[in-house]
Amino acid sequence: MTNRGVEYDSEVAKECKINLKFLAKSKPKKKKLTLRDLIEELRPEIDQALAADHTMDAVVIVLVEAGVMIKTRTLRQYLRLLIDNVENGTQPDVQGEVEIPDEAATKKEVV
């Protein structure tokens, strides 16, 4: 199906450019979160609970009761990775690996 001979006004191009720039700057909303994404989203509330002297186990119990399948060790690891990412300015890649900044910038550690 081709649209030969169809011409578009320059206003259409301008509007498309604006909308595509906006689209490029925003992240698509995920319908489902990975466990790691969920922990990242809940991070402020988790930090508040820990700051109020609740244990990591107590936080895990709340998450498990809500239907989240997580262990204390995993939560601790994800929180540590989130802290490391903020401090080092690294971001995990799409396959769950985290770049480890050092002299050999090509090293990766699987999460």
Backbone as JSON Lines, residues from 0, in Angstrom:
{"i":0,"aa":"M","n":[0.85,-1.17,0.0],"ca":[0.0,0.0,0.0],"c":[0.89,1.23,0.0]}
{"i":1,"aa":"T","n":[0.96,1.89,-1.11],"ca":[1.75,3.11,-1.22],"c":[0.84,4.3,-1.37]}
{"i":2,"aa":"N","n":[1.36,5.43,-0.96],"ca":[0.6,6.68,-1.04],"c":[1.3,7.62,-2.01]}
{"i":3,"aa":"R","n":[1.41,7.2,-3.23],"ca":[2.06,8.03,-4.23],"c":[1.24,9.29,-4.47]}
{"i":4,"aa":"G","n":[1.96,10.36,-4.6],"ca":[1.31,11.62,-4.9],"c":[0.76,12.35,-3.68]}
{"i":5,"aa":"V","n":[0.84,11.74,-2.51],"ca":[0.34,12.4,-1.31],"c":[1.38,13.41,-0.84]}
{"i":6,"aa":"E","n":[0.94,14.6,-0.55],"ca":[1.83,15.65,-0.07],"c":[1.4,16.08,1.32]}
{"i":7,"aa":"Y","n":[2.4,16.45,2.13],"ca":[2.12,16.85,3.5],"c":[2.56,18.28,3.71]}
{"i":8,"aa":"D","n":[1.81,18.98,4.5],"ca":[2.11,20.35,4.84],"c":[3.34,20.39,5.75]}
{"i":9,"aa":"S","n":[4.1,21.45,5.7],"ca":[5.29,21.57,6.55],"c":[4.92,21.6,8.03]}
{"i":10,"aa":"E","n":[3.69,21.97,8.35],"ca":[3.23,21.95,9.74],"c":[3.17,20.51,10.27]}
{"i":11,"aa":"V","n":[2.85,19.57,9.41],"ca":[2.82,18.16,9.8],"c":[4.23,17.72,10.18]}
{"i":12,"aa":"A","n":[5.21,18.09,9.37],"ca":[6.6,17.74,9.66],"c":[7.05,18.37,10.97]}
{"i":13,"aa":"K","n":[6.68,19.62,11.19],"ca":[7.05,20.32,12.42],"c":[6.44,19.64,13.64]}
{"i":14,"aa":"E","n":[5.17,19.3,13.55],"ca":[4.49,18.63,14.67],"c":[5.11,17.25,14.92]}
{"i":15,"aa":"C","n":[5.42,16.53,13.85],"ca":[6.05,15.21,14.01],"c":[7.41,15.33,14.68]}
{"i":16,"aa":"K","n":[8.19,16.32,14.29],"ca":[9.5,16.52,14.91],"c":[9.37,16.77,16.4]}
{"i":17,"aa":"I","n":[8.45,17.63,16.77],"ca":[8.25,17.95,18.19],"c":[7.84,16.7,18.96]}
{"i":18,"aa":"N","n":[6.88,15.97,18.41],"ca":[6.39,14.77,19.09],"c":[7.45,13.68,19.17]}
{"i":19,"aa":"L","n":[8.26,13.53,18.12],"ca":[9.32,12.52,18.15],"c":[10.43,12.9,19.13]}
{"i":20,"aa":"K","n":[10.74,14.17,19.25],"ca":[11.73,14.6,20.25],"c":[11.23,14.3,21.65]}
{"i":21,"aa":"F","n":[9.95,14.58,21.9],"ca":[9.36,14.29,23.2],"c":[9.39,12.78,23.47]}
{"i":22,"aa":"L","n":[9.04,11.99,22.46],"ca":[9.04,10.54,22.59],"c":[10.44,10.02,22.9]}
{"i":23,"aa":"A","n":[11.43,10.57,22.24],"ca":[12.81,10.13,22.46],"c":[13.29,10.42,23.87]}
{"i":24,"aa":"K","n":[12.79,11.49,24.48],"ca":[13.22,11.87,25.83],"c":[12.5,11.11,26.92]}
{"i":25,"aa":"S","n":[11.36,10.53,26.62],"ca":[10.6,9.83,27.64],"c":[10.81,8.32,27.5]}
{"i":26,"aa":"K","n":[10.73,7.65,28.64],"ca":[10.84,6.19,28.64],"c":[9.45,5.61,28.43]}
{"i":27,"aa":"P","n":[9.36,4.54,27.64],"ca":[8.05,3.92,27.48],"c":[7.62,3.29,28.79]}
{"i":28,"aa":"K","n":[6.34,3.36,29.08],"ca":[5.83,2.77,30.31],"c":[5.73,1.27,30.12]}
{"i":29,"aa":"K","n":[6.26,0.56,31.09],"ca":[6.21,-0.9,31.05],"c":[4.9,-1.35,31.67]}
{"i":30,"aa":"K","n":[4.32,-2.37,31.07],"ca":[3.1,-2.92,31.62],"c":[3.41,-3.74,32.87]}
{"i":31,"aa":"K","n":[4.53,-4.41,32.84],"ca":[4.96,-5.23,33.97],"c":[6.38,-4.81,34.35]}
{"i":32,"aa":"L","n":[6.67,-4.86,35.62],"ca":[7.99,-4.51,36.12],"c":[8.79,-5.77,36.41]}
{"i":33,"aa":"T","n":[10.07,-5.72,36.17],"ca":[10.93,-6.8,36.64],"c":[11.08,-6.62,38.15]}
{"i":34,"aa":"L","n":[11.58,-7.63,38.81],"ca":[11.79,-7.52,40.26],"c":[12.74,-6.36,40.56]}
{"i":35,"aa":"R","n":[13.77,-6.24,39.76],"ca":[14.74,-5.17,39.95],"c":[14.09,-3.79,39.77]}
{"i":36,"aa":"D","n":[13.24,-3.65,38.74],"ca":[12.53,-2.39,38.51],"c":[11.6,-2.08,39.68]}
{"i":37,"aa":"L","n":[10.93,-3.1,40.19],"ca":[10.02,-2.91,41.32],"c":[10.77,-2.41,42.54]}
{"i":38,"aa":"I","n":[11.91,-3.02,42.83],"ca":[12.7,-2.59,43.99],"c":[13.19,-1.16,43.79]}
{"i":39,"aa":"E","n":[13.58,-0.84,42.58],"ca":[14.02,0.53,42.3],"c":[12.88,1.52,42.52]}
{"i":40,"aa":"E","n":[11.68,1.16,42.11],"ca":[10.52,2.03,42.29],"c":[10.14,2.17,43.77]}
{"i":41,"aa":"L","n":[10.32,1.1,44.53],"ca":[9.97,1.11,45.95],"c":[11.1,1.6,46.84]}
{"i":42,"aa":"R","n":[12.22,1.92,46.26],"ca":[13.42,2.28,47.0],"c":[13.2,3.36,48.07]}
{"i":43,"aa":"P","n":[12.51,4.47,47.77],"ca":[12.33,5.48,48.82],"c":[11.58,4.93,50.04]}
{"i":44,"aa":"E","n":[10.54,4.13,49.82],"ca":[9.78,3.57,50.93],"c":[10.6,2.53,51.69]}
{"i":45,"aa":"I","n":[11.38,1.75,50.98],"ca":[12.25,0.77,51.63],"c":[13.27,1.49,52.49]}
{"i":46,"aa":"D","n":[13.87,2.55,51.95],"ca":[14.85,3.33,52.71],"c":[14.22,3.92,53.97]}
{"i":47,"aa":"Q","n":[12.99,4.4,53.87],"ca":[12.31,4.97,55.03],"c":[12.07,3.91,56.1]}
{"i":48,"aa":"A","n":[11.66,2.73,55.68],"ca":[11.43,1.65,56.64],"c":[12.72,1.25,57.33]}
{"i":49,"aa":"L","n":[13.81,1.16,56.57],"ca":[15.1,0.81,57.16],"c":[15.61,1.92,58.07]}
{"i":50,"aa":"A","n":[15.36,3.17,57.69],"ca":[15.78,4.3,58.53],"c":[15.0,4.34,59.84]}
{"i":51,"aa":"A","n":[13.79,3.77,59.82],"ca":[12.97,3.72,61.03],"c":[13.29,2.48,61.87]}
{"i":52,"aa":"D","n":[14.47,1.88,61.62],"ca":[14.99,0.74,62.37],"c":[14.25,-0.57,62.13]}
{"i":53,"aa":"H","n":[13.54,-0.69,61.03],"ca":[12.97,-1.99,60.66],"c":[14.07,-2.79,59.99]}
{"i":54,"aa":"T","n":[13.99,-4.09,60.1],"ca":[15.03,-4.95,59.53],"c":[14.73,-5.22,58.05]}
{"i":55,"aa":"M","n":[15.75,-5.68,57.37],"ca":[15.6,-6.07,55.98],"c":[14.6,-7.22,55.88]}
{"i":56,"aa":"D","n":[14.64,-8.13,56.86],"ca":[13.68,-9.24,56.88],"c":[12.24,-8.74,56.98]}
{"i":57,"aa":"A","n":[12.01,-7.7,57.79],"ca":[10.67,-7.14,57.94],"c":[10.19,-6.53,56.61]}
{"i":58,"aa":"V","n":[11.09,-5.89,55.9],"ca":[10.75,-5.32,54.6],"c":[10.39,-6.44,53.63]}
{"i":59,"aa":"V","n":[11.16,-7.51,53.63],"ca":[10.9,-8.64,52.75],"c":[9.54,-9.26,53.07]}
{"i":60,"aa":"I","n":[9.21,-9.37,54.34],"ca":[7.91,-9.94,54.73],"c":[6.77,-9.11,54.14]}
{"i":61,"aa":"V","n":[6.89,-7.79,54.21],"ca":[5.86,-6.91,53.64],"c":[5.74,-7.14,52.13]}
{"i":62,"aa":"L","n":[6.88,-7.24,51.46],"ca":[6.88,-7.45,50.02],"c":[6.27,-8.81,49.66]}
{"i":63,"aa":"V","n":[6.66,-9.85,50.39],"ca":[6.17,-11.2,50.12],"c":[4.65,-11.26,50.36]}
{"i":64,"aa":"E","n":[4.18,-10.62,51.42],"ca":[2.75,-10.6,51.7],"c":[1.96,-9.91,50.59]}
{"i":65,"aa":"A","n":[2.62,-9.0,49.85],"ca":[1.98,-8.31,48.74],"c":[2.08,-9.11,47.44]}
{"i":66,"aa":"G","n":[2.76,-10.27,47.5],"ca":[2.87,-11.11,46.33],"c":[4.19,-11.04,45.59]}
{"i":67,"aa":"V","n":[5.15,-10.31,46.15],"ca":[6.47,-10.2,45.53],"c":[7.3,-11.4,45.95]}
{"i":68,"aa":"M","n":[7.87,-12.08,44.98],"ca":[8.7,-13.24,45.27],"c":[10.15,-12.78,45.38]}
{"i":69,"aa":"I","n":[10.61,-12.58,46.62],"ca":[11.96,-12.08,46.86],"c":[12.48,-12.64,48.17]}
{"i":70,"aa":"K","n":[13.78,-12.77,48.24],"ca":[14.45,-13.19,49.47],"c":[15.26,-12.02,49.99]}
{"i":71,"aa":"T","n":[15.57,-12.07,51.27],"ca":[16.33,-10.99,51.9],"c":[17.66,-10.77,51.2]}
{"i":72,"aa":"R","n":[18.31,-11.83,50.85],"ca":[19.62,-11.72,50.17],"c":[19.49,-10.97,48.84]}
{"i":73,"aa":"T","n":[18.44,-11.27,48.09],"ca":[18.22,-10.61,46.8],"c":[17.92,-9.13,46.99]}
{"i":74,"aa":"L","n":[17.07,-8.81,47.97],"ca":[16.76,-7.41,48.24],"c":[18.03,-6.65,48.61]}
{"i":75,"aa":"R","n":[18.82,-7.22,49.48],"ca":[20.07,-6.58,49.9],"c":[20.99,-6.34,48.69]}
{"i":76,"aa":"Q","n":[21.07,-7.34,47.82],"ca":[21.92,-7.22,46.63],"c":[21.41,-6.12,45.7]}
{"i":77,"aa":"Y","n":[20.1,-6.08,45.46],"ca":[19.54,-5.06,44.57],"c":[19.73,-3.66,45.14]}
{"i":78,"aa":"L","n":[19.54,-3.51,46.43],"ca":[19.73,-2.2,47.05],"c":[21.19,-1.77,46.95]}
{"i":79,"aa":"R","n":[22.09,-2.71,47.16],"ca":[23.52,-2.4,47.05],"c":[23.86,-1.99,45.61]}
{"i":80,"aa":"L","n":[23.32,-2.68,44.63],"ca":[23.56,-2.33,43.24],"c":[23.0,-0.95,42.9]}
{"i":81,"aa":"L","n":[21.83,-0.63,43.43],"ca":[21.24,0.69,43.18],"c":[22.13,1.78,43.76]}
{"i":82,"aa":"I","n":[22.66,1.55,44.96],"ca":[23.57,2.52,45.58],"c":[24.84,2.66,44.76]}
{"i":83,"aa":"D","n":[25.41,1.52,44.35],"ca":[26.64,1.55,43.54],"c":[26.41,2.27,42.22]}
{"i":84,"aa":"N","n":[25.27,2.04,41.59],"ca":[24.98,2.7,40.31],"c":[24.89,4.2,40.48]}
{"i":85,"aa":"V","n":[24.3,4.67,41.56],"ca":[24.2,6.11,41.8],"c":[25.58,6.69,42.08]}
{"i":86,"aa":"E","n":[26.34,6.02,42.93],"ca":[27.67,6.53,43.3],"c":[28.64,6.52,42.14]}
{"i":87,"aa":"N","n":[28.59,5.48,41.31],"ca":[29.55,5.34,40.22],"c":[29.03,5.88,38.9]}
{"i":88,"aa":"G","n":[27.78,6.25,38.86],"ca":[27.21,6.77,37.62],"c":[27.05,5.73,36.55]}
{"i":89,"aa":"T","n":[26.99,4.45,36.93],"ca":[26.81,3.39,35.93],"c":[25.34,2.99,35.9]}
{"i":90,"aa":"Q","n":[24.94,2.44,34.79],"ca":[23.58,1.94,34.63],"c":[23.66,0.48,34.2]}
{"i":91,"aa":"P","n":[22.78,-0.35,34.74],"ca":[22.78,-1.75,34.3],"c":[22.35,-1.82,32.84]}
{"i":92,"aa":"D","n":[22.94,-2.75,32.09],"ca":[22.51,-2.89,30.71],"c":[21.25,-3.75,30.65]}
{"i":93,"aa":"V","n":[20.73,-3.94,29.48],"ca":[19.43,-4.59,29.34],"c":[19.43,-6.06,29.74]}
{"i":94,"aa":"Q","n":[20.58,-6.67,29.88],"ca":[20.62,-8.08,30.25],"c":[20.99,-8.27,31.72]}
{"i":95,"aa":"G","n":[20.88,-7.24,32.53],"ca":[21.09,-7.38,33.94],"c":[22.54,-7.35,34.37]}
{"i":96,"aa":"E","n":[23.43,-6.9,33.5],"ca":[24.82,-6.78,33.88],"c":[25.11,-5.35,34.28]}
{"i":97,"aa":"V","n":[26.06,-5.19,35.17],"ca":[26.43,-3.86,35.64],"c":[27.86,-3.6,35.25]}
{"i":98,"aa":"E","n":[28.11,-2.47,34.63],"ca":[29.48,-2.13,34.28],"c":[30.24,-1.78,35.55]}
{"i":99,"aa":"I","n":[31.42,-2.34,35.7],"ca":[32.27,-2.07,36.85],"c":[33.35,-1.1,36.41]}
{"i":100,"aa":"P","n":[33.28,0.17,36.87],"ca":[34.29,1.14,36.43],"c":[35.64,0.86,37.09]}
{"i":101,"aa":"D","n":[36.67,0.71,36.3],"ca":[38.03,0.58,36.77],"c":[38.95,0.82,35.57]}
{"i":102,"aa":"E","n":[40.25,0.52,35.74],"ca":[41.19,0.76,34.65],"c":[40.8,-0.01,33.4]}
{"i":103,"aa":"A","n":[40.37,-1.23,33.55],"ca":[39.94,-2.04,32.42],"c":[38.43,-1.88,32.29]}
{"i":104,"aa":"A","n":[38.01,-0.87,31.57],"ca":[36.59,-0.52,31.49],"c":[35.75,-1.57,30.77]}
{"i":105,"aa":"T","n":[36.37,-2.63,30.3],"ca":[35.61,-3.64,29.57],"c":[35.09,-4.75,30.46]}
{"i":106,"aa":"K","n":[35.46,-4.79,31.74],"ca":[34.99,-5.82,32.64],"c":[33.51,-5.64,32.93]}
{"i":107,"aa":"K","n":[32.81,-6.77,33.09],"ca":[31.4,-6.74,33.5],"c":[31.19,-7.82,34.55]}
{"i":108,"aa":"E","n":[30.27,-7.55,35.43],"ca":[29.93,-8.5,36.48],"c":[28.46,-8.84,36.31]}
{"i":109,"aa":"V","n":[28.13,-10.1,36.26],"ca":[26.74,-10.52,36.12],"c":[26.06,-10.4,37.45]}
{"i":110,"aa":"V","n":[24.85,-9.84,37.43],"ca":[24.07,-9.64,38.65],"c":[23.27,-10.87,38.96]}
